[in-house]
Amino acid sequence: MSDESVGVAYRIEDLAHHSGATVRTIRAYQDRGLLPRPERRGRANVYADAHLTRLRQIAGLLDRGYTLASIKELLEAWDAGRGLGGILGLVAEVDGPWTDEEAARISRAELDERFGGSPDDDAVADAVELGVLEPIPGDEDSFLVPSPQELAVAVELYATGVPLSAISGHLRELRGQVEHIAARFLEFTTEHVFARYLGEHPPTDAEAAEAASLVRRLRPLAQQTVDAELARAMRLFANRYLHQHLGAGQPVERRIETHTVEIPTDTMRAVEGLVGAGQVAAFITAAAEREVQARTLDRLASNHGNNSKVDETA
């Protein structure tokens, strides 16, 4: 950042007003080396337009989830002449929409009409908590709908007789599972694609531009994979359930109930290294069953030993 002071001169109070930061925050940024010291003119400290630009850059990076430590490293790289344009372009690419769906606006009256015509404040509050609806500041009678498709699904489920509370509960469960899938996909692509851009120092403009291009290429792959696998699984289980309920007089396949269990990433990678990614579930199941059988045998042996002692003292 240049120390050039040409342009508007700000007192710290003025800089705070124009940037949206507090005076205390500005001084804290100076102490941490994020913001250069002001120019001294007589008895006054004077800030320039460059300080205002820097504050807005910091605010933008904070909004995107960067820590102050990582922001400082990025800004130092920029000050050293490595450039920040490529980094900000990569940030914008990752932070941009990951779907072509556009948000829509809906009035409270229309919302009530779609769900039976009777107002349900609890259901609306639940939808707001889940992010299905977003309040619009200054308009208490309308909401923003980030995903009209998701709302349309809820409307159809409700029309078939599914209670709103059950729809909300299902969405919470589904969201947890989808977030796990997203995390695993990001870990996978980071390990095999983006690791070379994540060194000790920020990437150059050229590297950041290349990484942004890869983000654009990989962005639809997760959804395409999930769509294909969901279609396969739905067909498999729908046919299984249909045969179970319509196959009168025929032996019914025993239903295997499954439960989702969180397993540390390091453990998953260790198991994958032993048996391969495709055999992880089978390996963990077999290991658990072996442990259960071992404990059952130990308990039987222990009970037999206790019974023998009782017989000897009788």
N, C-alpha and C positions, 0 to 999 in steps of 0.2 A: 504494500500500500504506500502510495506516495505521500510525502509530507507537504505537498503543495497546498498552499492555503488560499489560492485564488478562488473567488466565488463568494457565496454567502458565508458570513461569520456568525457562529452560534455561541451563545452562552450555554452552559450545561443544562439549564432549565429549558431553553428553547430546543436544544437537541432532544431532550426527553420528550417534549411535546410533539415534535415532528416524527420521531421514531416509534413512539408508543412504549418505549422503555422507561423505567423509573431512573431518577438521578442515582439512586443507590446501585441499581443494576449497571449503569454506565461506568461508575467508579469500580465496581467489582470486575467488569470486563477489562478495564485498564490494569488492575492489579494482577489479573491472570494472563496478561499479554495478548488478549484477544483484540483489544482496541488501542491504537497508539495514543500516546499522551497528547494533550492539546498544545497548541502554540501559546507561548506566553507573550502577551502584549501589555506592557506596563504592569499593572497590578491584576490584570484579568487573564483568565484562561479562555482561549478562543478555539472553537471546533469548526471544521470545514465540511463541505458537502461530502468529502471522502469518508468522514466519520459516520455521516448519516447513511451512506451506502453500505458501509461495513456493518452497522447495526441491523440494517434490513436483511443483509445476507445471513447474519447470525440467526435472526428470528426465523427466516425461512428454513434454515437447516435444523433448528430446534423443532419446528413444526413437523419436520419429516422424521423425527426420532433420533437425530444425532446427539451425542453427548457433547458437553463443552470441550472435553479433552480431544475428541475426534475432530471437532470443528477447528480447534486451535491448530491441529496438525494440517488440516486442509488449507487453512488460511496462511500458514507459514510456507507451505509449498507454493501457494499462489504468489506470496510476496517474494519468494526466491526465484520467480520467473517460470515456474513449471506450469502455470495456467490453472484456472479453476473452471473454465468453460466446459471442458469435457466432463469433469466431475459433476457439475450441476446438471449437465445434459443426461448423465447416467441416473442421477437422483430423480430427475423429472420423468425419465422413462419408467423407472421402477414404481414411482409414486403415482403414475398416471392410471387411467382406468384399465382394468383387466377384463373388461367385458364391453361389448358394443351396446349393451342395454342402457337406455337413458332414463334418468330419474323423472318422476311425474308428480304432479300435485293433486291432492284429493281433499275435498271438503269433508267436514265431520258428518254432514247430512248424507253425502254420498256413501261414506264409509258405513254408516249405520244401515243404510238401505241395502248395501251388498251383503250384510250379515244379519238378515232377517228383519230389519227395520226397527229393532229395539236397541236403544243405547246401552252399551256395556262398558262403563268406565274402567272396570278392572281389566277387561280384555285389551282395551286401548293402552292402558298403562303397561301391560305386559308386552304389547307390540313395540312400544317406545323403548322399553328396556332392552328388547332384543335387537333394536335397530331396524325393524321392519317399517316402522313409521318414525319420522323425525319432526319434532315441533318446528314451526316457522316463527321466528321472533317477530313480535308485533301482530301476529295473526293467530288468534286462539281458536279459530273455526276451521283451520286447514292444517294439513300435514304434507311433508315431502315423503315420497315413496321411493327409496333408493333403487329397489328392484320391483317394478310392477309385475314381473313374472312370478316372483315369490308370493306377492299378495294375491295374485290370481289363483295360485295353487291353494292357498288358504281358503279362498272363497269357494272353490270347487269342493274341497274336502268338507267344509261346513255345510254346503248344500246337500252332500250325501249323508249327513247325519253325524259327522265327527264333531264333538264338542270343542269349543275354542281352547279350553284348558288342555285338552289332549293334543291339539295342534301345536300349541306353544311348547308343551313338554317334548313332543317329537322333534321339533325344530332344535331345541336345546341339545338333545341327544345327538341328532344328526350333525349339528355344528361342531360338536366336540370331535366326532369321528372324521369329519372333513378337514378340520384344522390339523389333525394328526397326519392325514394324507398329504396336506400341503407342506407341513414341516418336513416330512420324509422326502418329498420331491425336491424341496429346496436344499436339503442336506445332500441329496444325490447329485444334483446339478452343481452345487458348490464344490463338492469333492472332485468331480470329473470334468467340469467346464470352467468354473470361475476361480478356482484356487490360484491360478497363475496371476490373477489381477489383485490378489489380496495379500500382498507382501507387507513388509515393514513400513513402506512409504506409499502414499497415494499414487494411483496410476497416472501416467502421463495423459495428455489430451487424446493422443492416438489410441492408447490402451482403453481409456474410458469410452471413447466412441465405438471401439470394437466390442466392448462389453455391452454397451447399450444396444448394439445391433443384435447381439446374441440373445439379449432379453426379449427383443421383439420376435425373434425366431422361436424361442422356447416357450414364450407366454401361452400360446394356445395348446401346447402339447399336454399339459397336465389335465386340462378340461377334456381334451379329446380322449385321453387314456381313461379317465374316470367315466366318461360317457359310454365308451365301449365296454368297459368292465361292468358297469351298472346294468347295461342292456343284457350282457351275458348272464349275470347273476339273477336278474329279474326273471328272465326266461327260464332258467334252471329251477328256481324256487317256485315260480308260479305253476309250472308243470308238475312239480313234486306235490304241491298242495292240492292241485286239481285232482291228481290221481289218488291222493289220500282220501279226499272227500267224496269222489265219485266212484272209486273202485270198490264197491260193496262186494263182500264175500271174498275179496282178495287180501292176502296178507299185507299189512301196512308197514312200510319201512319205518324203523324206529327213528324218531326225531332226535337229532343231536342238538342240544341247546349250547349256544356259545356265549361267552362273556368277554367284554373288552377289558384288557388288563394293561396298565402302563408299565413298560419295561425300559430301563435306562438305555440310552443310545449305545453306550460302550458295550453293554451286554449283548444287544442285538448284533452289533458289528462282529463281536467275538464269535457268536453262534454262526453268523453268515460265513465267517472265515473257516469254520469247522465243517459245515454241511452245505453251504451254498444258500443263496437267498430264497430259492424255491422250496427248501426243506426246513426253514426255520420253525414254522408252526408245528410240523410233525415232530421235530426234535424236542421242542419245549414240551409238547404234549406227552411224548414218550418219557422224558425225564421226570415230569410231574407224576405220571402213572407209576413209574418205577419207585419213586420216593414214597408214594402212598402205599404200594404193595410192601415195601421194606418195613414201613412203620406198622402195617397190619401184621406182618410176620413177627416183628419184635413184640407186639402186644400179645399175640397168641402164645408166644414162647414164655413171656413174662407171666401170663395168667396160669400157664401150665406149671411153671416153677413154683408159683405161690400155692397152687392147689396141692402140689406134691409135699410141700412143707407142712401144710395143714394136716394131710393124711399121716405124716410121720409123727406129729405131736398128738394125734388123736388117741 
